[in-house]
Amino acid sequence: MALDRDTVTAALKTVADPVAGGDILSSGVVRALNVDASGAVRFVMEIPPSHAAAYEAAKAQAEAALAALDGIGQVSIVMTGHSDKAPPPDLKPSRSAAPQGPAKIPGVDRIIAVASGKGGVGKSTVSANLACALAQQGRRVGLLDADVYGPSQPRMLGVSGRPASPDGKIILPMRNHGVTMMSIGLMTNEDQAVVWRGPMLMGALQQMMMQVQWGALDVLLVDLPPGTGDVQMTLAQKAEVDGAIIVSTPQDVALLDARKGIDMFTQLHVPILGMIENMSTHICSNCGHEEHVFGHGGVAAEAAKLNVPLLAEIPLDLQIRLASDGGAPITVSQPDSPQARAFQDVAAALVAKGVA
């Protein structure tokens, strides 16, 4: 039987925290826990440097507890000690001088924005699957969850814990499924609302772009919030964006808002790489009947009108939703499925064009 995350967390809860009390999981020592399909377990133990010796014993206990599990593969535990004097990363806007005009993000070759005119069209699902599909193409991929009010990428990519910050300035991103990821959702509790005004949003976005240690990336996907607001403008004005992908459902209301998003990128001088029609069609799993719940062909017609490519028509499918909610997008959990192939084809097309 395949090893699952619940079994691993149960084992880690048997390891006592020698300093904070309780166990190392509930005390927050364990960060970036990842359990993959082969049974390999990886995580970071973030500890105060002055108690390194005590936590070495806890690390050994954790390794022993995991080794006793059925189906366990390679176990990799990295201990990192941050100075008690180093503050946590501050995502509030700074009054210090910021870059004037678009700038390159250190280490990032290309930036692609994934946008939608309205919410609920599946933009974040497309972003997560496209990021994983690009990683499967051998690209070094990052995903910035810029949907500050509704961050969903931690859940979709199966990432938990808080990013580390060695000095209170540089932020170390999380990684899973071959994708390096950063999200405001990793800085807050899952049910905690982010109540920020525009300047705070812009400051947080700039810091997540410029102060995250992204490493060397071929492409950084930016999952934007819906609409045409502060976050979109800040991204285009502060970073060199190579293009945008517009996600929409076929229905007229969604297309009306999508046109506004396209017009915004045009005004900001960001090229449109193409459009994706999400929830394009639904095929009944019982009888095979195909039904266009939200209409059909609207995005294709709009793409033709704008002379931009129609990159994909993604079906409205239960398995896509279940995979995303489960923390392993369908391109990872069912890579050979027709649903995954739609995202993989988009990734291959972007690589072939040299934009990803």
C-alpha positions in Angstrom: 0.0 0.0 0.0 1.3 3.5 -0.9 2.5 5.6 1.9 0.3 8.6 2.5 0.8 12.0 4.2 -1.5 11.2 7.2 0.7 8.1 8.1 3.8 10.2 8.0 2.4 13.0 10.1 1.1 10.5 12.7 4.7 9.1 12.9 6.2 12.6 13.3 3.7 13.4 16.1 5.4 10.6 18.2 8.7 12.6 18.2 8.9 15.0 21.1 10.1 18.6 20.7 12.9 18.9 23.2 12.6 22.6 23.6 9.1 23.8 22.9 7.4 20.8 24.3 4.7 18.7 22.6 5.7 17.1 19.3 7.9 18.5 16.5 4.9 18.7 14.1 2.6 20.7 16.3 5.4 23.0 17.5 6.1 24.1 14.0 9.6 22.8 13.8 8.7 20.6 10.7 8.4 22.7 7.6 7.9 22.0 3.9 6.8 18.4 4.4 6.6 16.4 1.2 5.6 12.8 0.6 5.8 11.6 -3.0 4.3 8.6 -4.7 7.5 6.5 -4.3 7.3 6.8 -0.5 10.1 9.3 -0.3 9.7 11.8 2.6 11.4 15.2 2.7 11.1 18.0 5.2 13.0 20.8 6.9 13.5 21.1 10.7 13.7 24.8 11.5 15.4 25.1 14.9 17.0 27.8 17.1 20.8 27.4 16.6 21.4 27.4 20.3 19.6 24.1 20.7 21.1 22.2 17.8 22.4 19.3 19.9 19.0 18.6 21.4 17.3 18.6 18.0 19.9 16.3 16.5 18.5 13.6 18.9 14.9 14.6 17.7 16.0 14.2 14.1 17.4 10.7 14.8 14.1 9.8 16.4 12.1 11.1 13.5 14.3 9.1 11.1 13.7 5.9 13.1 10.0 6.5 13.3 9.7 7.0 9.6 12.0 4.0 8.8 9.5 1.7 10.6 6.6 2.7 8.3 5.5 0.3 5.6 6.2 1.6 2.1 8.7 4.2 3.2 11.4 5.3 0.7 14.2 7.7 1.0 14.0 10.0 4.0 15.6 13.4 3.8 15.6 15.7 6.8 17.5 19.0 6.6 18.0 21.0 9.8 18.3 24.8 9.5 19.0 27.1 12.3 17.9 30.7 12.1 19.1 33.3 14.5 16.7 34.3 17.2 17.4 37.9 16.4 16.4 37.5 12.7 12.8 38.8 12.3 10.3 36.9 10.1 9.9 38.2 6.6 7.9 41.4 6.5 5.6 41.6 3.5 4.3 45.1 4.3 5.3 47.9 1.9 8.6 49.6 2.5 9.2 53.3 2.1 12.7 52.6 0.7 13.5 53.2 -2.9 11.9 50.6 -5.2 13.0 49.8 -8.8 11.7 52.4 -11.2 10.1 50.8 -14.2 10.1 47.1 -15.1 13.1 45.1 -13.9 14.3 41.5 -14.2 13.7 39.2 -11.3 17.1 37.8 -10.3 17.6 34.4 -11.8 14.4 34.3 -13.8 14.6 34.2 -17.6 10.9 34.7 -18.5 7.7 35.7 -16.7 4.3 34.6 -17.9 1.1 36.0 -16.3 -1.9 33.8 -16.1 -5.0 36.0 -15.8 -8.8 36.1 -16.0 -11.3 38.9 -16.2 -13.5 37.3 -13.6 -13.2 34.9 -10.8 -14.4 31.2 -10.9 -13.1 30.4 -14.3 -10.4 28.0 -13.1 -7.4 30.3 -13.6 -5.5 28.9 -10.6 -6.2 25.3 -11.6 -4.8 26.1 -15.1 -1.8 27.8 -13.5 -1.0 24.8 -11.2 -1.4 22.2 -14.0 0.6 24.3 -16.5 3.4 24.8 -14.0 3.7 21.0 -13.4 3.4 20.3 -17.1 6.3 22.6 -17.9 8.3 21.0 -15.2 7.6 17.6 -16.9 9.0 19.2 -20.1 12.3 19.7 -18.3 11.8 23.4 -17.6 12.9 25.0 -14.3 9.6 26.4 -13.2 8.4 28.8 -10.5 4.9 29.7 -9.6 4.0 32.9 -7.8 0.5 32.9 -6.3 -0.3 36.6 -6.6 -4.0 36.1 -5.8 -3.5 37.7 -2.4 -7.1 37.7 -1.3 -7.8 34.1 -2.4 -4.5 32.2 -2.5 -5.1 28.6 -3.5 -1.8 27.3 -4.8 -0.5 25.9 -1.4 -3.6 23.6 -1.4 -3.3 22.7 -5.1 0.4 21.9 -5.0 0.2 20.1 -1.7 2.5 22.5 0.1 2.3 23.3 3.8 4.4 25.1 6.4 5.9 28.6 6.4 8.8 29.7 4.2 12.0 30.2 6.0 13.9 33.5 6.1 17.5 33.3 7.2 17.9 37.1 7.7 14.4 38.4 7.8 14.7 39.8 4.3 15.4 36.9 1.8 12.5 34.5 1.7 13.1 30.8 0.8 10.3 29.5 -1.4 8.7 26.1 -1.1 8.9 23.3 -3.7 6.8 20.4 -4.8 6.1 18.4 -8.0 9.2 20.0 -9.5 7.7 23.6 -9.1 9.2 26.3 -6.9 6.3 28.1 -5.3 5.6 31.2 -3.2 2.2 32.4 -2.0 0.9 34.8 0.6 -1.2 31.8 1.7 2.0 30.3 3.2 2.3 33.4 5.5 -1.2 33.2 6.9 -3.6 30.7 8.3 -5.8 28.9 5.8 -8.9 30.5 7.1 -7.4 33.9 7.8 -8.6 36.8 5.6 -6.0 39.2 4.2 -7.4 42.7 4.9 -5.1 44.9 3.0 -5.5 48.1 1.0 -3.8 48.7 -2.4 -0.4 50.0 -1.2 0.0 46.9 1.0 -0.9 44.6 -1.8 1.7 46.3 -4.1 4.4 46.1 -1.5 3.7 42.5 -0.8 3.8 41.6 -4.4 7.1 43.4 -5.0 8.7 41.6 -2.1 7.4 38.2 -3.2 8.9 38.9 -6.6 12.2 40.5 -5.7 13.0 39.2 -2.2 12.2 35.5 -2.8 15.3 33.4 -3.6 13.8 31.9 -6.7 17.1 30.4 -7.9 17.7 29.8 -11.6 14.3 29.5 -13.4 13.5 29.2 -17.1 10.0 30.6 -16.5 8.0 32.0 -13.6 4.2 31.8 -13.9 2.3 34.4 -12.0 -1.2 33.4 -10.9 -3.0 36.7 -10.9 -6.2 37.6 -9.1 -9.2 38.2 -11.3 -10.0 41.6 -12.7 -7.8 44.6 -13.7 -6.6 46.0 -10.4 -3.5 47.0 -8.4 -1.7 43.6 -8.5 -1.9 43.3 -12.3 -0.6 46.9 -12.7 2.2 46.4 -10.2 3.4 43.3 -11.9 3.5 44.9 -15.4 5.1 48.1 -14.1 7.7 46.5 -11.8 8.7 43.3 -13.6 9.5 42.5 -17.2 6.6 40.3 -18.2 7.1 38.3 -21.4 3.4 37.6 -22.0 0.0 36.8 -20.6 -2.3 33.9 -20.9 -6.0 34.7 -20.6 -8.3 32.0 -19.1 -12.0 32.2 -19.6 -15.1 30.0 -19.8 -17.2 30.2 -23.0 -20.1 32.1 -21.5 -20.7 35.7 -22.6 -20.4 37.1 -19.1 -16.9 35.6 -18.7 -15.8 36.7 -22.2 -17.0 40.3 -21.5 -14.6 40.5 -18.5 -11.9 38.7 -20.4 -11.9 41.4 -23.0 -11.3 44.0 -20.3 -8.3 42.0 -19.1 -6.9 41.8 -22.6 -7.3 45.5 -23.0 -5.5 46.1 -19.8 -2.5 44.1 -20.9 -2.5 45.9 -24.2 -2.4 49.2 -22.4 0.5 47.9 -20.2 2.4 46.7 -23.3 2.3 43.0 -22.3 1.8 40.7 -25.3 -1.0 38.1 -25.2 0.4 34.6 -25.7 -3.0 33.1 -26.2 -6.3 32.2 -24.6 -7.5 29.0 -22.8 -11.1 28.0 -22.8 -11.7 26.3 -19.5 -14.8 24.2 -18.6 -15.3 23.9 -22.4 -17.4 20.8 -22.4 -18.7 18.2 -20.0 -18.9 14.5 -20.8 -21.1 12.4 -18.6 -19.1 9.6 -16.9 -22.2 7.3 -17.0 -23.6 7.7 -20.5 -20.9 9.5 -22.4 -23.2 12.4 -23.4 -21.4 15.6 -24.2 -22.9 18.8 -23.0 -21.6 22.4 -23.4 -22.7 23.7 -20.0 -21.3 27.2 -20.5 -21.8 27.4 -24.2 -19.1 26.5 -26.8 -16.7 28.3 -29.1 -16.9 31.7 -27.5 -13.2 31.8 -26.5 -12.1 30.4 -29.9 -14.1 33.2 -31.7 -12.6 35.8 -29.4 -9.1 34.5 -30.0 -9.6 34.6 -33.7 -11.0 38.1 -33.5 -7.9 39.2 -31.6 -5.5 37.2 -33.8 -4.1 35.3 -30.8 -3.8 31.5 -30.5 -6.4 29.4 -28.8 -4.0 27.3 -26.6 -6.5 24.7 -25.3 -10.1 23.7 -24.6 -10.0 22.2 -21.1 -13.0 20.0 -20.2 -15.2 20.5 -17.1 -14.2 17.3 -15.4 -14.5 15.9 -11.9 -11.0 14.4 -11.9 -9.4 17.8 -12.5 -11.1 19.2 -9.5 -10.4 16.2 -7.2 -6.7 16.2 -8.2 -6.3 19.9 -7.5 -8.1 19.7 -4.1 -5.9 16.7 -3.2 -2.6 18.6 -3.7 -1.4 16.8 -6.8 -2.7 18.4 -10.0 -4.0 16.0 -12.7 -0.8 16.5 -14.7 1.0 14.9 -11.7 -1.6 12.4 -10.4 -2.8 11.2 -13.8 -0.2 12.3 -16.3 -1.4 9.9 -19.0 -5.0 10.9 -18.9 -6.8 12.9 -21.7 -7.4 15.7 -19.2 -3.7 16.0 -18.3 -2.8 15.9 -22.0 -4.6 19.2 -22.6 -2.3 21.0 -20.2 0.8 19.1 -21.5 0.0 20.2 -25.0 -0.1 23.9 -23.9 3.2 23.5 -22.1 4.8 21.8 -25.2 3.5 24.7 -27.4 4.9 27.3 -25.1 8.3 25.6 -25.0 8.3 25.2 -28.8 7.7 28.9 -29.2 10.5 29.7 -26.9 8.4 31.6 -24.4 8.6 29.1 -21.6 
